[in-house]
């Protein structure tokens, strides 16, 4: 009878257990670190020309949102170039990809230490790699490399089970060909919080159908990203996905944009032009901010959803289209229906399968993963060696309420990166973003502007006070609606044209 090591016992026990993929991979790297008594272990999946961490222990949590381009990281490229485990000498001059990313690492390059890695294959295809770091020189020897080689099959078996569980859970076994060919679009949505995993499981089931899906959620949660995820995991994935921002459609051109027009249908129509529905034929049409669609167009959209036919502006005969419609809104369409601003029949047709996208504040430590993604984007764009978060900055991100969600997080990280760079002595230094540079303690700008209205001096001229009040209210409403004048006019209960006239008089536009 063959004696198994503690690591082999753990890996085999996990193989027969039912675990979420993210949990399974995290347990794998934790077990590997214990078995090799090292500082950090990272499991990285190949994604085009980059490696993306799937699980890590011993590194900052935000590393899960980063990607490591092989062209900039020769150690990782060398690991992928061979099948055998590869060890780097403690005095290797090759840059370490994890400089500044180890837990509680100082603001200086990693001390002399040992590194080891091995490429991983699934079904004969390169999947990625696993890397090991130990801060003690000489920690990894020939015996350690031999042990890692023996564990390779168990590690790859864990990866295979994790992949199969994801396929079975999402009922997508029949169309994984494009994903296995390297276009893993699921990686576009970063995070592993329970609420996100539950949402993706739900979307994985509904993706197989042609039901209309209504994505609901606050501004900035990434509704367009989830719409693209739905399309990429549907049977229509190889067909077009056409995006339409309903808030940007002028009412006079909305019908032509959606359904097309014939030559001479109106002044300036010099030739036949297909609309967005025809462009999406066979695929998916994503109508973002559907609550902004003019009432006059809503009836025509309802007819198309009911019978699958469109009629170009100026044409006599309808055309058949095969389109799956996904819509998104940050407005409460039920209330819009009661107020008469949205058709009830269209609302019921669009909301056959409503999906709530959770706000960032409900996704726990996903905020650090997303922050890591934006840190890496800014690091590459600014040409920095390393850009990371301090411990206080991480705690600040986790404590903040994120009213602007992922979009706000992206802007916060970008601004903080520029502040750090402006005070850095060198782009090759290990730069850390401190909590004060995030600017999360300040009150929202709209509130700061709105509050002084109550403190207007008594001696101020009535007309001056009135204009100041109007200006501040409009600015605050515009900030809430992200510069959308039509939505701002509704909030202020004004006619859009009158609002613009007032804004011009107040020198706001």
DASUL-V654248 format. One record per pair of residues at least 24 apart in sequence whose C-alpha atoms are under 8 Angstrom apart, sorted by the first residue. I is the first residue (numbers start at 1). GAP is how many residues later the second one is. Records with the same first field share a line. If there is no record, write none. Layout:
# DASUL-V654248
I: GAP ; GAP
This chain:
# DASUL-V654248
6: 29
7: 24 ; 25 ; 28
8: 143 ; 146
11: 143 ; 144 ; 147
12: 142
14: 144
15: 142 ; 143 ; 146
20: 142 ; 145
21: 141 ; 142 ; 144 ; 145
22: 32 ; 33 ; 170
24: 134 ; 138
25: 29 ; 30 ; 133 ; 134 ; 137
26: 29 ; 30 ; 31
28: 127 ; 130
29: 26 ; 27 ; 28
30: 26 ; 27
33: 24 ; 99
36: 108
38: 94 ; 95 ; 96 ; 97 ; 101
39: 93 ; 94 ; 95 ; 96
40: 62 ; 92 ; 93 ; 94
41: 89 ; 90 ; 91 ; 92
42: 88 ; 89 ; 90
43: 85 ; 86 ; 87 ; 88
44: 84 ; 85 ; 86
45: 82 ; 83 ; 84
46: 80 ; 81 ; 82 ; 83
47: 135 ; 136 ; 137
48: 134 ; 135
51: 77
58: 44 ; 45
59: 42 ; 43 ; 44
60: 41 ; 42 ; 43
61: 307 ; 308
62: 306 ; 307 ; 308 ; 309 ; 310 ; 311
63: 38 ; 306 ; 309 ; 310
64: 305 ; 308 ; 309
65: 125 ; 126 ; 303 ; 304 ; 305 ; 306 ; 307 ; 308 ; 309
66: 303 ; 306 ; 307 ; 308 ; 309 ; 310
67: 306 ; 309
68: 29
73: 24
79: 38 ; 39 ; 40 ; 50
80: 38 ; 39 ; 48 ; 49
81: 38
82: 36 ; 37
83: 35 ; 36 ; 37
84: 34 ; 35 ; 65
85: 31 ; 32 ; 33 ; 34 ; 60 ; 63 ; 64
86: 30 ; 31 ; 32 ; 59
87: 27 ; 28 ; 29 ; 30 ; 53 ; 58
88: 26 ; 27 ; 28
89: 25 ; 26
90: 24 ; 25 ; 47 ; 48
99: 287 ; 331
100: 286 ; 288 ; 330
101: 287
104: 287
107: 323 ; 324 ; 325
108: 321 ; 322
109: 321
111: 24
112: 24 ; 25
113: 24 ; 25
114: 24 ; 25 ; 26
115: 25
116: 24 ; 29
120: 32 ; 36
121: 35
122: 34 ; 37 ; 38
169: 32
170: 31 ; 32 ; 34 ; 35
171: 33 ; 34
172: 32 ; 36 ; 61
175: 60
185: 44 ; 47
186: 43
188: 37 ; 41
189: 36 ; 37
190: 176 ; 179 ; 180
191: 175 ; 176 ; 178 ; 179
192: 174
193: 170 ; 171 ; 172 ; 173
194: 169
195: 163 ; 167 ; 168
196: 162 ; 167
199: 158
203: 27
204: 26 ; 29
207: 24 ; 26 ; 27 ; 28
208: 25 ; 26 ; 27
209: 25
210: 114
211: 113 ; 114 ; 141 ; 142
212: 112 ; 113 ; 114 ; 115 ; 137 ; 138 ; 139 ; 140 ; 141
213: 112 ; 113 ; 114 ; 137 ; 138 ; 139 ; 140 ; 141 ; 142
214: 112 ; 113 ; 114 ; 115 ; 136 ; 137 ; 138 ; 139 ; 140 ; 141
215: 111 ; 112 ; 113 ; 114 ; 139 ; 140 ; 141 ; 142
216: 112 ; 113 ; 114 ; 115 ; 138 ; 139 ; 140 ; 141
217: 112 ; 113 ; 139 ; 140 ; 141 ; 142
218: 112 ; 139 ; 141 ; 186 ; 187
219: 111 ; 185 ; 186
220: 184 ; 185 ; 186 ; 187 ; 188
221: 136 ; 137 ; 138 ; 139 ; 183 ; 184 ; 185 ; 186
222: 184 ; 185
223: 105 ; 134
224: 64 ; 104
227: 59 ; 99
231: 53
236: 46 ; 47 ; 48
237: 46
238: 45
239: 41 ; 43 ; 44 ; 45
240: 39 ; 40 ; 41 ; 42 ; 43 ; 44
241: 39 ; 42 ; 43 ; 44 ; 45
242: 34 ; 37 ; 38 ; 42 ; 43 ; 44
243: 42 ; 43 ; 44 ; 45
244: 32 ; 41 ; 42 ; 43 ; 44
245: 42 ; 43 ; 44 ; 45
246: 41 ; 42 ; 43 ; 44 ; 45 ; 46 ; 47
247: 41 ; 42 ; 43 ; 45 ; 46
249: 44
251: 43
254: 43
255: 42 ; 58
256: 56 ; 57
259: 51 ; 52 ; 53 ; 54
260: 51 ; 52 ; 53
261: 51 ; 52 ; 53 ; 54
262: 50 ; 51 ; 52 ; 53
263: 51
264: 50
265: 48 ; 49
274: 38
275: 37
277: 33 ; 44 ; 46
278: 43
280: 43
281: 40 ; 41 ; 42
282: 39 ; 40 ; 41 ; 42
283: 39 ; 40 ; 41
284: 39 ; 40 ; 41 ; 42
285: 38 ; 39 ; 40 ; 41
286: 39 ; 40 ; 41 ; 42
287: 38 ; 39 ; 40 ; 41
288: 39 ; 40 ; 41
289: 38 ; 39 ; 40 ; 41
290: 37 ; 38 ; 39
291: 38 ; 40 ; 42 ; 45 ; 51
292: 195
295: 46 ; 47 ; 48
298: 44 ; 45 ; 48
299: 44 ; 47
301: 45
302: 43 ; 44 ; 47
305: 44
326: 24
359: 46
360: 42 ; 45 ; 46
361: 39 ; 40 ; 41 ; 44
364: 34
365: 33
367: 30 ; 31
368: 26 ; 29 ; 30
370: 36
371: 38 ; 39 ; 42
374: 36 ; 39 ; 40
375: 38 ; 39 ; 42
378: 36 ; 39
379: 38
383: 44
384: 43 ; 44 ; 45
385: 42 ; 43 ; 44 ; 45
386: 42 ; 43 ; 44 ; 45
387: 30 ; 43 ; 44 ; 45 ; 46
388: 42 ; 43 ; 44 ; 45
389: 43 ; 44 ; 45
390: 42 ; 43 ; 44 ; 45
392: 42 ; 43
393: 40 ; 41 ; 42 ; 43 ; 45
394: 41
396: 39 ; 44
400: 40
412: 26 ; 27
413: 25
445: 31
446: 29 ; 30 ; 31 ; 33 ; 34
447: 29
449: 27
450: 26
467: 39
471: 32 ; 35 ; 37
474: 29
